[in-house]
Amino acid sequence: MKRDFCKRSLGDMYVEYKAQTGKLIPRLKGYKGDVNVIPNFKAGVLGEIHVPVFLAIMSIIIYLLFVR
């Protein structure tokens, strides 16, 4: 299960995060954990690069099929 994986791999940090996070509606305040987390924006963007690539390819296909 996904929850078991998170709990096994992250341990107490996951349990603490889960306790501070809303179940359906997330809270709009920062995480107050003990660990200083430095976000890696480059890895985040590169991890989602497939979305703009897919949209660009679909746009080209739609243009070639319907507009030209």
PyRosetta script that sets phi, psi and omega in degrees:
from pyrosetta import init, pose_from_sequence

init()
pose = pose_from_sequence("MKRDFCKRSLGDMYVEYKAQTGKLIPRLKGYKGDVNVIPNFKAGVLGEIHVPVFLAIMSIIIYLLFVR")
pose.set_psi(1, 153.8)
pose.set_omega(1, -178.3)
pose.set_phi(2, -64.4)
pose.set_psi(2, -43.8)
pose.set_omega(2, -179.1)
pose.set_phi(3, -62.7)
pose.set_psi(3, -40.0)
pose.set_omega(3, 179.7)
pose.set_phi(4, -64.4)
pose.set_psi(4, -38.8)
pose.set_omega(4, 179.0)
pose.set_phi(5, -62.9)
pose.set_psi(5, -46.8)
pose.set_omega(5, -179.9)
pose.set_phi(6, -62.1)
pose.set_psi(6, -44.1)
pose.set_omega(6, -178.6)
pose.set_phi(7, -65.7)
pose.set_psi(7, -40.3)
pose.set_omega(7, 179.6)
pose.set_phi(8, -68.7)
pose.set_psi(8, -42.4)
pose.set_omega(8, -174.0)
pose.set_phi(9, -81.2)
pose.set_psi(9, -31.1)
pose.set_omega(9, -176.5)
pose.set_phi(10, -106.7)
pose.set_psi(10, -18.7)
pose.set_omega(10, 175.2)
pose.set_phi(11, 65.9)
pose.set_psi(11, -132.6)
pose.set_omega(11, -174.6)
pose.set_phi(12, -65.9)
pose.set_psi(12, -29.6)
pose.set_omega(12, 178.5)
pose.set_phi(13, -60.5)
pose.set_psi(13, -39.9)
pose.set_omega(13, 179.7)
pose.set_phi(14, -67.8)
pose.set_psi(14, -42.2)
pose.set_omega(14, 179.8)
pose.set_phi(15, -62.3)
pose.set_psi(15, -42.4)
pose.set_omega(15, 178.8)
pose.set_phi(16, -66.1)
pose.set_psi(16, -43.6)
pose.set_omega(16, 178.4)
pose.set_phi(17, -62.1)
pose.set_psi(17, -43.8)
pose.set_omega(17, -179.6)
pose.set_phi(18, -61.8)
pose.set_psi(18, -36.7)
pose.set_omega(18, 179.8)
pose.set_phi(19, -68.6)
pose.set_psi(19, -28.5)
pose.set_omega(19, -177.0)
pose.set_phi(20, -95.9)
pose.set_psi(20, -3.1)
pose.set_omega(20, -175.5)
pose.set_phi(21, -108.7)
pose.set_psi(21, 137.5)
pose.set_omega(21, 178.2)
pose.set_phi(22, -68.3)
pose.set_psi(22, 149.4)
pose.set_omega(22, -177.6)
pose.set_phi(23, -76.4)
pose.set_psi(23, -47.7)
pose.set_omega(23, -179.5)
pose.set_phi(24, -104.5)
pose.set_psi(24, -43.4)
pose.set_omega(24, -178.7)
pose.set_phi(25, -113.9)
pose.set_psi(25, 114.6)
pose.set_omega(25, -178.8)
pose.set_phi(26, -67.6)
pose.set_psi(26, 148.8)
pose.set_omega(26, 176.6)
pose.set_phi(27, -81.5)
pose.set_psi(27, 149.5)
pose.set_omega(27, -175.5)
pose.set_phi(28, -98.8)
pose.set_psi(28, 35.5)
pose.set_omega(28, 175.1)
pose.set_phi(29, -122.2)
pose.set_psi(29, 157.5)
pose.set_omega(29, -175.6)
pose.set_phi(30, -68.3)
pose.set_psi(30, 160.5)
pose.set_omega(30, 177.3)
pose.set_phi(31, -73.1)
pose.set_psi(31, 130.4)
pose.set_omega(31, -176.8)
pose.set_phi(32, -107.9)
pose.set_psi(32, 46.3)
pose.set_omega(32, -179.2)
pose.set_phi(33, -79.9)
pose.set_psi(33, 174.8)
pose.set_omega(33, -180.0)
pose.set_phi(34, -78.8)
pose.set_psi(34, -20.4)
pose.set_omega(34, -172.8)
pose.set_phi(35, -94.3)
pose.set_psi(35, 133.8)
pose.set_omega(35, 172.7)
pose.set_phi(36, -78.7)
pose.set_psi(36, 115.6)
pose.set_omega(36, -178.7)
pose.set_phi(37, -104.8)
pose.set_psi(37, 124.8)
pose.set_omega(37, 176.7)
pose.set_phi(38, -105.5)
pose.set_psi(38, 112.5)
pose.set_omega(38, -177.2)
pose.set_phi(39, -68.3)
pose.set_psi(39, 143.2)
pose.set_omega(39, 178.0)
pose.set_phi(40, -104.7)
pose.set_psi(40, 90.6)
pose.set_omega(40, -175.5)
pose.set_phi(41, -66.8)
pose.set_psi(41, -35.2)
pose.set_omega(41, 179.9)
pose.set_phi(42, -61.2)
pose.set_psi(42, -45.6)
pose.set_omega(42, 178.7)
pose.set_phi(43, -65.5)
pose.set_psi(43, -35.4)
pose.set_omega(43, 178.6)
pose.set_phi(44, -66.2)
pose.set_psi(44, -43.6)
pose.set_omega(44, 179.6)
pose.set_phi(45, -68.2)
pose.set_psi(45, -45.4)
pose.set_omega(45, -179.6)
pose.set_phi(46, -66.1)
pose.set_psi(46, -28.1)
pose.set_omega(46, 177.9)
pose.set_phi(47, -72.4)
pose.set_psi(47, -19.2)
pose.set_omega(47, -179.4)
pose.set_phi(48, -112.8)
pose.set_psi(48, 15.5)
pose.set_omega(48, -175.5)
pose.set_phi(49, -64.7)
pose.set_psi(49, -22.0)
pose.set_omega(49, -179.0)
pose.set_phi(50, -64.7)
pose.set_psi(50, -26.2)
pose.set_omega(50, -178.0)
pose.set_phi(51, -67.2)
pose.set_psi(51, -54.9)
pose.set_omega(51, 178.4)
pose.set_phi(52, -66.1)
pose.set_psi(52, -31.2)
pose.set_omega(52, 177.2)
pose.set_phi(53, -64.5)
pose.set_psi(53, -45.7)
pose.set_omega(53, 178.2)
pose.set_phi(54, -60.6)
pose.set_psi(54, -45.1)
pose.set_omega(54, 179.9)
pose.set_phi(55, -63.7)
pose.set_psi(55, -38.4)
pose.set_omega(55, 178.3)
pose.set_phi(56, -65.5)
pose.set_psi(56, -44.1)
pose.set_omega(56, 178.9)
pose.set_phi(57, -63.3)
pose.set_psi(57, -44.1)
pose.set_omega(57, 178.7)
pose.set_phi(58, -64.2)
pose.set_psi(58, -37.7)
pose.set_omega(58, 177.8)
pose.set_phi(59, -63.6)
pose.set_psi(59, -41.8)
pose.set_omega(59, 178.7)
pose.set_phi(60, -64.8)
pose.set_psi(60, -43.4)
pose.set_omega(60, 179.7)
pose.set_phi(61, -62.7)
pose.set_psi(61, -45.9)
pose.set_omega(61, 179.4)
pose.set_phi(62, -63.1)
pose.set_psi(62, -41.1)
pose.set_omega(62, 178.5)
pose.set_phi(63, -62.1)
pose.set_psi(63, -46.2)
pose.set_omega(63, -177.8)
pose.set_phi(64, -68.0)
pose.set_psi(64, -33.7)
pose.set_omega(64, -178.1)
pose.set_phi(65, -81.6)
pose.set_psi(65, -37.9)
pose.set_omega(65, -169.2)
pose.set_phi(66, -114.6)
pose.set_psi(66, -26.3)
pose.set_omega(66, -173.6)
pose.set_phi(67, -95.5)
pose.set_psi(67, -42.4)
pose.set_omega(67, -176.8)
pose.set_phi(68, -66.2)
pose.dump_pdb("model.pdb")
